[in-house]
Amino acid sequence: SILASLHNEKVLEGDRAALQDTNDRSLANMQRGGSYSVVPRVPGGEILPEQLIVLGEVAKKYDLYSKITGAQRVDLFGAAKADLPSIWADLGKVGFESGHAYGKALRTVKSCVGSS
């Protein structure tokens, strides 16, 4: 819920957890067939080599299909709901957080490569 994220606090803590729908609570998009897609946040398209490596390792470990979306994000498809906490734990170790690709929230900001 966009209202739960007004104060830039963790949306699943405290009384805000009850405001979230299924995708918000799972930090993933429910897909046809009951699997989920996981979309880590990649601010400004900047991603560290360690993060790319972990994305590949997570995709292999959980047998996920991966693609770069039109919004310049990496989407990992085919996750089982039971695996989502472990997937996010693995991604979180290198600084990934949810890209909120499922919520009523600001999703994409196009950015310039810059000169530095």
Wavefront OBJ file of the C-alpha trace (Angstrom):
o trace
v 0.000 0.000 0.000
v 1.342 3.410 -0.903
v -0.066 4.767 2.363
v 2.070 2.337 4.355
v 5.232 3.701 2.760
v 4.655 7.416 3.405
v 7.337 7.715 6.089
v 10.106 5.691 4.384
v 10.070 3.032 7.100
v 10.014 -0.737 6.655
v 6.504 -1.476 5.438
v 6.271 -4.903 7.064
v 7.057 -3.726 10.602
v 4.616 -2.668 13.281
v 1.028 -1.877 12.448
v 1.844 -1.286 8.742
v 2.051 -5.034 8.027
v -1.733 -5.362 8.118
v -2.033 -2.744 5.349
v -0.138 -4.900 2.839
v -1.686 -7.251 0.286
v -0.305 -10.672 -0.711
v 2.376 -9.344 -3.061
v 3.482 -6.702 -0.544
v 3.833 -9.270 2.264
v 5.760 -11.620 -0.017
v 7.955 -8.854 -1.505
v 7.253 -10.544 -4.839
v 4.671 -10.707 -7.644
v 2.342 -13.698 -7.664
v 2.381 -15.299 -11.124
v 0.038 -17.681 -12.894
v 0.430 -21.147 -11.477
v 1.248 -19.905 -7.972
v 4.933 -19.089 -8.419
v 6.369 -15.637 -7.727
v 8.695 -13.191 -9.446
v 11.312 -11.330 -7.434
v 12.406 -7.848 -8.525
v 15.329 -6.365 -6.588
v 15.747 -2.595 -6.640
v 18.537 -1.326 -8.903
v 18.582 2.439 -8.268
v 19.608 4.409 -11.331
v 20.648 1.159 -13.008
v 23.847 1.099 -10.947
v 24.764 -2.390 -9.862
v 27.940 -3.742 -8.277
v 29.795 -6.757 -9.695
v 29.105 -8.613 -6.422
v 25.394 -7.973 -6.868
v 25.431 -9.351 -10.419
v 27.197 -12.471 -9.194
v 24.658 -13.008 -6.409
v 21.754 -12.519 -8.832
v 23.192 -15.332 -10.955
v 23.851 -17.544 -7.949
v 20.319 -17.037 -6.617
v 18.819 -17.747 -10.058
v 20.808 -20.995 -10.277
v 20.204 -22.056 -6.659
v 16.412 -21.654 -6.915
v 16.102 -22.549 -10.631
v 14.713 -19.125 -11.585
v 14.277 -17.668 -15.057
v 15.841 -14.212 -15.206
v 15.418 -11.272 -17.553
v 16.138 -7.564 -17.714
v 12.848 -5.712 -17.879
v 11.870 -2.681 -19.922
v 12.156 -0.712 -16.667
v 15.874 -1.624 -16.489
v 15.436 -4.032 -13.599
v 16.334 -7.678 -13.206
v 13.297 -9.907 -12.700
v 13.669 -13.454 -11.354
v 10.689 -15.659 -12.258
v 9.468 -18.988 -10.905
v 10.147 -18.649 -7.184
v 8.236 -20.836 -4.764
v 6.546 -18.899 -1.951
v 8.388 -20.990 0.635
v 11.735 -19.923 -0.893
v 11.050 -16.169 -0.839
v 12.515 -15.495 2.640
v 15.713 -17.351 1.715
v 15.926 -15.628 -1.669
v 15.623 -12.207 -0.038
v 18.143 -13.171 2.642
v 20.656 -14.087 -0.089
v 19.941 -10.891 -2.049
v 20.024 -8.758 1.089
v 23.571 -9.851 1.903
v 24.811 -7.725 -1.012
v 22.508 -4.794 -0.355
v 19.481 -5.580 -2.497
v 16.062 -4.515 -1.337
v 12.690 -4.943 -2.975
v 12.083 -2.934 -6.128
v 8.380 -2.720 -5.170
v 7.437 -3.795 -8.698
v 4.134 -5.059 -7.321
v 2.860 -2.129 -5.289
v 1.077 1.128 -5.827
v 4.334 3.023 -5.621
v 6.905 4.901 -7.642
v 8.558 2.132 -9.650
v 10.884 3.562 -12.244
v 12.880 6.729 -12.636
v 14.826 6.948 -15.880
v 18.284 8.346 -15.317
v 21.173 9.673 -17.331
v 24.474 7.786 -17.353
v 26.221 11.006 -16.366
v 29.846 11.937 -16.845
v 31.490 10.557 -13.691
l 1 2 3 4 5 6 7 8 9 10 11 12 13 14 15 16 17 18 19 20 21 22 23 24 25 26 27 28 29 30 31 32 33 34 35 36 37 38 39 40 41 42 43 44 45 46 47 48 49 50 51 52 53 54 55 56 57 58 59 60 61 62 63 64 65 66 67 68 69 70 71 72 73 74 75 76 77 78 79 80 81 82 83 84 85 86 87 88 89 90 91 92 93 94 95 96 97 98 99 100 101 102 103 104 105 106 107 108 109 110 111 112 113 114 115 116
